Amino acid sequence: MISQRTLFLQHVGQTSPCPMGLEIERAEGIYLYDIQGKAYIDLVSGVSVSNVGHCHPIVVEAVKSQAEKYMHLMVYGEFIQQPQVNFAKAIIDLLPESFQSIYFVSSGSEAIEGALKLAKRATGRKEILAFKNAYHGSTHGALSIYGGTELNKAVQPLLPGVAFMEFNKPESLHLITGKTACVVMEVIQAEAGIIPADADFLAEVSKRCKQTGTLLIFDEVQTGFGRTGRMFAFEHYHIAPDIICFAKGMGGGMPIGAFASSKKLMDTLTNNPTLGHITTFGGHPVSCAAGLAALHIIKDENLHFKAEAKGELFRKLLKHKAIHEIRGSGLFLAIEMVPSFKRDAFFAKCLEKGLIYDFFLFSNSAFRIAPPLTITEAEIEKVAGIILQAMDESL
């Protein structure tokens, strides 16, 4: 009999030559269980997706309830679907008053694509600015604003008119001009190794964009929906962008993304020509129902505010000579290791002890701590104990 692993490697498209290859049978809370019943603590949340934990019963019930009513009906935007309307209203109510409209898509990459198109249509400009060491997705437009060279070198040429600024470096501000359609940025650079924006720098970017009529786009794909100790990371800075992109944690484990803006800006997608953006499955009613349920859980249980204290507990417990520093906010942390540390041996020990880990695209010397926001203090203590033990055994 051919094993599932063999079939997986033969028939499921791969993105690396050596996938982790765990065969998961079920998941609940912060735990994943393989086919032998071994429990693994999820320290990644599917890369900031499972913010309310795996298979939260309220989310599962919302999925079942909506699936029994209807699933896909028609290409996006033609029919009034209550799950979409309710979810849109709930998100808009959390955003600054300048936001009145949200466009649902199926992923973070699609949200970025839509935001880029919206900015170019609304401004009539062609130039785009992004940041070095930024990651915004893997579709062609998103890879055009990828702040590295490795992932997009095999698929060039990409979008023309794209330039890159240095994150937290004011000397890059002169690149924002009257020809710039938009500046796309993460408030906290995720794949750079959790690098928060300096408050003064972010304020200067916002000021420069206003001076030049440039639209400011915040990518909240990884940081949104409670991950950083606020519902959205930009709330730490009291600066509102013109367009925001969401995905990952917004769906409670279901696939969904979105970009939001003012009604005036969003309406530019409706004319000259019409169908300014199209999606078939964006805002799928089951995903919207799941997302609304997850949002209620975050709000009702104050998971976004509790994330701050939980992050501080990780900082308090993780004291080791192998740790150089801990960066980040809430449950969006990077553990930076000392240069001499044996990273591969450490991660092998973590997996052996039942801990799911993850690296960063632009930082080989750090790993992320981004568990479900539902993680308890006792579970944090357990995770910290495993990490410290694995570090001791890796020295």
C-alpha positions in Angstrom: 0.0 0.0 0.0 1.4 3.4 -1.0 1.8 5.7 2.0 0.1 9.1 2.3 3.6 10.7 2.5 4.6 9.1 -0.9 1.3 10.3 -2.5 1.7 13.7 -0.9 5.2 14.1 -2.4 4.1 12.7 -5.8 0.8 14.5 -6.4 0.6 17.6 -4.2 2.6 20.5 -5.7 5.6 21.3 -3.4 7.2 24.6 -2.6 10.5 23.3 -1.1 12.6 20.2 -1.6 12.2 19.1 2.1 8.7 19.8 3.5 8.2 19.2 7.2 5.8 16.4 6.2 3.8 15.9 9.4 0.6 14.0 8.7 -2.0 15.7 10.8 -5.3 13.9 11.7 -7.0 16.6 13.8 -6.4 19.9 15.5 -7.9 21.6 18.5 -7.0 24.8 20.4 -3.2 25.2 20.2 -2.6 21.5 19.4 -2.1 19.5 16.2 -2.3 15.7 16.4 -0.6 13.3 14.0 -1.9 9.9 12.9 -0.1 8.3 15.8 -1.9 10.6 18.2 1.2 12.6 19.1 0.4 16.2 20.1 2.3 19.1 18.7 1.9 22.7 20.1 1.3 25.1 17.2 3.7 28.1 17.8 2.9 29.4 14.3 -0.9 29.4 14.0 -0.6 28.6 10.3 1.4 31.8 10.0 -1.0 34.0 12.0 -4.2 32.3 10.7 -5.6 30.4 13.6 -5.9 33.4 16.0 -8.8 31.8 17.8 -7.3 28.4 17.9 -7.9 25.3 15.8 -11.5 24.2 15.4 -13.0 26.7 17.8 -16.5 25.3 18.4 -18.2 28.6 17.8 -16.4 29.0 14.4 -17.2 25.3 13.5 -20.9 25.9 14.3 -20.9 29.0 12.1 -19.4 27.1 9.2 -21.9 24.3 9.6 -24.9 26.6 9.9 -24.0 28.7 6.8 -23.1 25.6 4.7 -26.6 24.3 5.3 -28.1 27.5 3.9 -26.0 28.2 0.9 -22.4 28.3 -0.3 -21.2 29.8 -3.6 -24.0 31.5 -5.4 -22.6 34.0 -8.0 -19.5 35.9 -8.9 -18.7 38.4 -6.2 -20.7 41.6 -5.9 -23.9 40.6 -7.8 -26.0 39.1 -5.0 -26.7 40.5 -1.5 -25.4 37.8 0.8 -26.0 38.4 4.5 -22.7 36.8 5.8 -20.8 39.3 3.6 -22.8 42.3 4.6 -22.7 41.4 8.3 -18.9 40.8 8.3 -18.2 43.9 6.3 -20.2 46.1 8.7 -18.4 44.5 11.7 -15.0 45.2 10.3 -15.8 48.7 9.2 -17.1 49.5 12.7 -13.6 48.8 14.0 -11.8 51.1 11.6 -11.3 54.8 11.5 -14.2 56.9 10.1 -12.3 57.4 6.8 -13.1 53.7 6.0 -16.6 52.9 4.8 -16.1 50.1 2.2 -14.5 46.7 2.1 -13.8 44.5 -0.8 -13.6 40.7 0.0 -11.1 38.5 -1.8 -9.7 35.0 -1.1 -6.2 35.6 0.2 -3.6 38.2 1.3 -1.9 38.2 -2.1 -5.3 39.0 -3.7 -5.9 41.8 -1.2 -2.5 43.3 -2.2 -3.3 43.0 -5.9 -6.6 44.7 -5.4 -5.1 47.5 -3.3 -2.4 48.2 -6.0 -5.0 48.3 -8.7 -7.2 50.6 -6.6 -4.3 53.0 -5.9 -3.3 53.2 -9.6 -6.9 53.8 -10.7 -7.7 56.4 -8.1 -4.5 58.4 -8.6 -3.9 57.9 -12.3 -0.2 57.3 -11.4 2.0 54.4 -12.2 4.9 54.4 -9.7 4.8 52.2 -6.6 7.0 52.3 -3.5 7.6 49.4 -1.2 10.3 48.4 1.4 13.3 46.2 1.4 12.8 43.0 3.4 9.0 43.2 2.9 6.8 40.3 1.9 3.3 40.9 0.5 2.5 37.6 -1.2 3.5 35.5 -4.2 1.3 36.5 -7.1 2.9 38.5 -9.8 2.0 42.0 -8.5 2.8 41.1 -4.9 6.1 39.7 -5.9 6.8 42.9 -7.8 6.9 44.7 -4.4 8.7 41.8 -2.7 11.6 43.4 -0.8 14.2 40.8 -1.7 15.6 39.1 -4.8 15.4 35.4 -4.2 11.7 34.6 -4.7 11.0 36.7 -7.7 14.2 36.3 -9.8 12.8 33.3 -11.7 9.6 35.1 -12.8 10.8 38.4 -14.1 10.0 40.8 -15.7 7.6 42.0 -13.0 5.6 45.2 -12.7 7.5 48.3 -13.9 7.8 51.5 -11.9 8.5 49.8 -8.6 11.2 51.2 -6.2 12.2 50.3 -2.7 12.7 52.3 0.4 14.8 51.5 3.5 12.6 50.6 6.5 12.9 53.1 9.4 15.4 55.2 7.4 14.1 58.8 6.9 16.6 59.4 4.1 14.4 57.2 1.9 11.4 59.6 2.1 12.5 61.7 -0.9 11.5 58.8 -3.1 7.8 59.6 -2.4 6.9 62.2 -5.1 4.0 63.5 -7.0 4.4 60.6 -9.4 4.0 58.0 -6.7 0.6 56.2 -6.7 1.1 54.4 -3.4 3.5 53.4 -0.7 2.9 49.8 0.5 4.2 48.9 3.9 3.9 46.6 6.9 3.6 48.5 10.2 5.6 45.6 11.6 7.8 43.9 9.1 7.0 40.2 9.5 9.4 38.2 7.4 12.3 40.6 8.2 12.1 39.0 11.7 9.3 41.1 13.3 10.7 44.6 12.9 8.3 47.3 14.2 8.2 50.7 12.5 9.6 53.6 14.4 6.8 55.9 15.4 8.5 59.0 14.1 9.4 57.3 10.8 5.8 56.1 10.2 4.5 59.6 11.0 6.9 61.1 8.4 5.9 58.5 5.8 2.2 59.4 6.4 3.0 63.2 6.2 5.0 62.8 3.0 2.2 60.8 1.4 -0.3 63.5 2.2 2.0 66.2 0.9 2.4 64.4 -2.5 -1.1 63.0 -2.9 0.3 59.5 -2.5 -2.0 56.8 -1.1 -0.6 54.9 1.9 -1.4 51.2 2.0 -0.9 49.2 5.2 -0.5 45.4 4.9 -2.1 43.9 8.0 -2.2 40.4 6.6 -0.1 38.9 9.4 -0.7 41.5 12.1 -4.5 42.0 11.9 -7.2 40.6 14.1 -5.6 40.8 17.5 -2.1 39.4 16.8 -0.1 42.4 18.2 -2.1 43.3 21.2 -4.5 45.5 19.3 -7.2 44.6 16.8 -4.9 46.0 14.1 -1.2 46.9 14.4 -1.6 50.4 13.0 -3.6 51.3 16.2 -0.3 51.3 18.2 0.7 54.3 16.1 -2.5 56.3 15.8 -1.9 56.8 12.1 -4.6 55.8 9.6 -3.6 54.7 6.0 -5.8 55.2 2.9 -6.1 51.5 2.2 -5.7 48.5 4.5 -5.2 44.8 3.4 -6.3 41.9 5.6 -6.3 38.1 5.4 -5.0 35.2 7.4 -6.4 35.7 10.9 -9.6 37.3 9.7 -11.2 34.0 8.7 -11.0 31.9 11.8 -9.2 29.2 9.8 -11.2 29.7 6.6 -9.7 31.3 3.4 -10.5 34.9 3.0 -8.8 38.3 2.4 -9.9 41.9 1.9 -8.9 45.4 1.2 -10.7 48.4 2.8 -10.8 52.1 2.0 -13.2 55.0 1.7 -16.4 54.7 -0.3 -15.1 57.4 -2.6 -11.9 55.5 -3.4 -13.5 52.1 -3.6 -16.2 53.4 -6.1 -13.4 54.0 -8.6 -13.5 50.3 -9.3 -17.1 50.6 -10.6 -16.5 52.7 -13.6 -14.1 53.8 -16.4 -14.2 50.9 -17.1 -16.6 48.9 -15.0 -15.5 45.6 -13.3 -12.4 47.3 -11.9 -11.7 44.3 -9.8 -13.3 40.8 -10.1 -13.2 37.7 -8.0 -15.2 34.5 -8.1 -14.8 33.2 -4.6 -13.9 36.3 -2.7 -16.0 36.8 0.4 -17.3 33.2 0.2 -20.4 33.1 2.5 -19.0 30.3 4.6 -15.7 32.1 5.1 -17.5 35.3 6.0 -19.6 33.4 8.6 -16.5 31.9 10.1 -14.7 35.2 10.1 -17.6 37.0 11.8 -17.7 34.3 14.5 -13.9 34.5 15.0 -14.2 38.3 15.3 -16.9 38.0 17.9 -14.6 35.6 19.9 -11.7 38.0 19.8 -13.8 40.9 20.9 -15.9 39.0 23.5 -12.9 37.4 25.1 -10.6 40.5 24.7 -8.0 38.2 23.0 -6.5 41.2 21.3 -5.7 43.0 24.5 -4.8 39.9 26.4 -2.2 39.1 23.7 -0.1 41.9 25.1 0.2 40.4 28.6 0.8 36.9 27.1 3.6 38.3 25.0 5.2 39.8 28.1 5.0 36.4 29.8 7.0 34.9 27.0 9.6 37.6 27.3 9.8 37.1 31.1 10.1 33.3 30.9 12.5 33.1 27.9 15.8 33.9 29.5 18.8 32.0 28.0 22.3 32.7 27.0 21.5 31.5 23.5 18.9 34.3 23.1 20.2 37.6 21.9 16.9 39.6 22.0 13.2 39.3 21.7 11.4 41.7 19.3 7.8 42.3 18.5 4.4 43.1 20.0 1.7 40.9 21.6 1.9 37.4 20.4 3.9 38.4 17.3 7.4 37.9 18.5 10.8 37.0 17.0 13.4 35.2 19.1 16.8 36.3 17.9 19.6 33.8 18.6 23.2 34.5 19.2 25.4 34.0 16.1 27.1 30.8 17.4 23.9 29.0 18.1 23.2 25.7 16.3 19.8 26.5 14.8 19.1 23.2 13.0 19.9 21.1 16.0 17.6 23.3 18.1 14.7 23.0 15.7 15.1 19.3 15.5 14.8 19.1 19.3 11.7 21.3 19.2 10.0 19.1 16.7 11.0 16.0 18.6 9.4 17.5 21.8 6.2 18.4 20.0 6.7 22.0 19.1 5.9 23.4 15.7 8.3 26.2 14.7 8.8 28.6 11.8 11.6 30.7 10.3 11.5 34.1 8.6 12.2 34.7 4.9 14.8 37.5 5.6 16.2 36.4 9.0 18.0 33.1 9.4 19.0 33.8 13.0 15.5 34.1 14.5 12.3 32.1 14.9 8.7 33.3 15.4 6.4 32.9 18.4 2.9 33.4 17.1 0.6 30.8 18.8 -3.2 31.1 18.8 -4.3 34.0 20.9 -6.3 31.6 23.0 -3.1 30.1 24.5 -3.3 30.1 28.3 -0.6 31.2 30.8 -0.1 27.5 31.8 0.4 26.6 28.1 2.9 29.5 27.7 4.9 28.2 30.6 4.9 24.8 29.1 6.1 26.1 25.7 8.8 28.2 27.3 10.0 25.2 29.2 10.2 23.1 26.0 12.1 25.9 24.2 14.6 26.4 27.1 15.2 22.6 27.3 15.7 22.3 23.6 18.2 25.2 23.8 20.1 23.5 26.6 20.3 20.2 24.6 21.5 22.0 21.5 24.5 23.7 23.0 
